[in-house]
């Protein structure tokens, strides 16, 4: 039997160890940021507790977000400010602005983080921005209402969607020339590249489909079509895409159908459909891929989905008209 005095002496150290353990677990769990178009702010969610811990003010109508190359800063594209707000993650304060041109929406960074490529919807251009100087240095004319932007893993190609022309533009990053226009479904929106770099998937919002493009031939090699029981075809409006790290599974937000689809990449078959909030928009995975976060643009919330069971776990209210979710771990 251990004397009570020994237990009392050991209690503070045990409690300290427990606190350290819990702190480490919380730090490992990370943080989720969700942009709110109407609140000019980011909602901050602790991934250990799945609770909102605060907000970060930013520029006007924040939409797409990405981390800087060194992962120390968060870049937020703000449509009404025509700029990216650069937020220091340590202090959660804005440290500078980067000019993005008129009506910026989606952007991507070169692999070295030095160049930013952004869709300028009103101008029908792909803007090219030098990150260090914060200046827009050139632009490439593309189809009307460009939105999705994705840089190839080697940085040599930039892909851009044109919502009006139903095209994916293949742009040479070095020359700024459009190398090819690829016909896809109606109103193409977002991209995801398979982890092996072999395929580019593009969501077609008004076609209830995803086009699969070979990055070698730049040809459409397959089309995935979605069906949701009880939903009209015109209400199945896919937008957000994400792949698991092993490339075996894709996750597709189905917009006004209020579901997210789990897709087996090899067979191109939908494995599961999970009911979430209104207008399932952006999707993001946590670090160990146990949780999928689905931004619901019309119900002003975020659905937490357990990946293993394909089951919605929790709904978290976020800002008005949430746009993008980004995990920082």
N, C-alpha and C positions, 0 to 999 in steps of 0.2 A: 504493500500500500504506500502511495506517495504522500508524504506529509503535506498538510494544507499550506504551510509556509512555502514549500517548494513550488506548489502549484501557483501560489500568488506571485512568487518571484518570476515564474516562467510566463505568466499570463500576458504581461505587456509585450514580451518578445514574440509570443504566438500571435497576438493581435496585430502587431506590426508586420509580421510575415504575411498574415492573411490580407491586410490592407495593401501590401506591396503586390501580392498575387492578383488581387482584384483590380488594382491600378494597371498592372501590366496587361491583364485580360481586356480591360476597357480600351487601353491604348492600341492593343492589337486589333480590336474590333473596328476601330476607326470611326470616320464621320461621313455622313451623306449630306451633300449640298443639293438643294432644289431651287431652281430659278423661278421667280414669280413675275410674269409679264406685267401685271397690274399693280404690284406693290413696290416695284423698283427695289427689290430686296431678294436675298437668298435665305431660305429656311435651312436651319442647321439641325440635323438629327444625329443623335448618338446611337451608333449601331450596336452597342452593348445592351442598351436598355430599350432601343427602338422608340425613343421619345424625343420630342422637339426640345432643344436646349437654348434656342435663341434665333436671331436673324442677323444678317449682315447687310447693311444698306449698300446699294450700288447705283449704277447709272440707269437711264430711263429705258423701260421695256427690256429687261434682261432675258435672253433666250439661251442660245447654245453656250456651253462651258467646256473648257479643257484645261489640263494641267500644263505648266511650263515643262520644258525638257528636263530640268533638274527637280521637278515636282515640289518646288518651294513656293510656287505662286499659282493662283487660279485666274485664268483669263475668261472674262464674261463678255459675250457679244451683246451690245445694247442697241436695239434697232433705232430708237428715237434719239439716241445720243450720237449715232454714226461712229461709234467707237467701241473698243474693248476696254473694260475696266480691269486693271491688274491688281489683284488682291493678294497681299502677303498672308500666307496660311498661318504663320506663327502668331501674328498680331491680329489677323482677320480685319486688316485695314487696307483701304485702297492706297496704292503707292504711286500709280501713274495711269495715264490713258494712252491708248494706241489708236491712231486714226484708221478707220476701216472703210471710209467712203459711205455713200448713201445707202440706207436701208439694209444693213448687214444682218444676216441671219445665222447661217451655218458656216463654220470655218474648220480648217485643219492646219496642223503644223508640219513643216518638213522634219525628217528624222532628227536633224541636229537642233531643231527648235529655233533656227535663225530666221526662217521665212514663214509667214502666215498667209494662207490662201482663203479667201472669203467670198461667199456669194453675195453680190449686190443686186437685189431683186429688181428694183425699179429701173436700173441702168442696163440690165441684161448682161452683166459682166462678172468675170472672176477677178476679184481684186488681189493684187500681190503686194504684201506689206513686209517691210523690213522691221523685225521685232526690236532690234537694238535701238534704232533711231525713232521707232514708233511712227514711221511715215509710209504712206501708200506710194509705192514706187512705179507700178505699172498695172495694166488691166488687160484682160483677154475677153473679146466679144464672144458671147455664147448665145444660146436660145433665150427666149423670153422667160421671165420669172425663174431664174436659177435658184436652187436651194441646196441640195446635198452636195457636199464637198468631201473628197477623200483622197489622201496622198498615198501612193503605193509604198510598200515597205522599204524599197530602195530609194525613194524620193524622186524618181525620174518621171513619174506620171502623176497628173492630178485629174481625178474624175469629177465631173460636175453634172448634176441633173438639170434639165429644163422642164419645168412643170407644164408649160404650154405646148412645146414642140414634142413632148413625149420622147425625149432623147437623153442619152448619156454621152457627154462630150469627153473625149480622151485628149488631154492637153499635155504637150511636152513641156516639162517644167523648165528646161534650159532655154528653149527658144520662145516659149509662150505661144506656140502654134497648136491649133486644133488638128490632131492627127487623124481622128475618126469620129463619126457620129453614129451611135448605136441606137436603133429603134427599140424601145421597150414598151411597157404598158402605159395606161393613161395616168397622167400626173405623177411621175416618179418623184420620190421625196428623199429618202435617206439611203446610206450605204453601210455595208459591213463587208470586210475582207476576211476570208477564211484564214485561220492561223498559219496554214501552209502557203498562203499567198496565191493559191491556184484559182480561186474564184472570187468574184465580186458580186454580192447580192444587193439588189436595189428594190425597195418597196414601191409598189404602184398603188397610190392611194385610191384612185377611182376605178381600179381594175380588179380589186380583191385578190391581188397577186403579188408575187415576188419574182423578178427576173434574175436568172443565174447567168452571169457572164464569165467566160473564160478569160483570165488575165493574159493568157498567152496569145490567143487568136483575136481577142476582143470581139467575140461573137456570142450571142445568146445561145446557151446550150440547153437550157431547161426553163420551165415556168412553173412555179408552185401556185396553185389556186386554193383559196380558203373558203370553207363553208362553216357556218355556225347555225345550229338548229334553232329555228325561230327567228333568225335574222335575215332581212332582205339583203340581196347581193350588194345593193348600193350603200348599205350601212356597214359593210365590211371594208374598212378603210385603213389598210396597214400603213404604218409609218416607222416606228422605232424598231431597230434590229440589234441583236447582239449574239455573239458566238461564245460557247464554252471554250476554255483554253485548249482542250484536246481536239476541238473542231468537230466533235461528233454531234453536237446539238446546237440548234439555233432557237432564239426566242424572238417572237414577232408580236408587237403590240397591234391589235386589230382595230384601233380607232373607235368609231361609233358603235361597233359590235360589242364593245365593253368586255372584251376577252383578250387574253394573251395566249398565243399558240406556242407549244413546245414542238419543235420539228426535228426529226431524225435526219441528219444531213445526208447520210449515205443513201437512204431510200427515198428522200424527199417527201416523207410522209409525216402528217401531223400525229404526234403521239398523245398529246393532251391539250385540252382547252380549259383555261382557268378563268372563271368570272372575276372581274375586278371592278373598278369604278367607271365613271362615264367618260368616254373617249380616251381609251388607253393609248398613250402617246409615246413618251420616251421610256426605254427600259435600260436597266443597269444591274450588273451582278456584283456581289461583294467578293472579297478576296479569295475565300475558299469555295466560292460558288454554291454555297448552301442556301443563299437567299437571292431572290430576284426582286428588284424594286421597279414598280410600274407607276409612272406618272399619269394621273387621270386629269386631263385638261379641263373638263367641264364639271367635275364634281369637287374640284379644288382640294384633292387629296392624293395620297400615295398608298398603293397596296403593296404589302410585304408578302411575297409568295415563297413558300417552302419548296425548294427545287426537287428534293427527293420524292416527296409525296404529291407534287403538283397541286398544292392546296393553298388557298389564301389564308394567311395567319392573322393579319392585322391591317386596319386602315388608319392612316395617320393624316390628320388635316394639315395642309400646308398653305402656302400663299394663294392668292387669286390668280387663276389661269396659270398653273404651273407648266413649265416647258421641258426642262431637262433635269435629270438626276445624275450626279457624279459622285463616285465613291473615292474617298481619300483614306488610305490605310498606311 
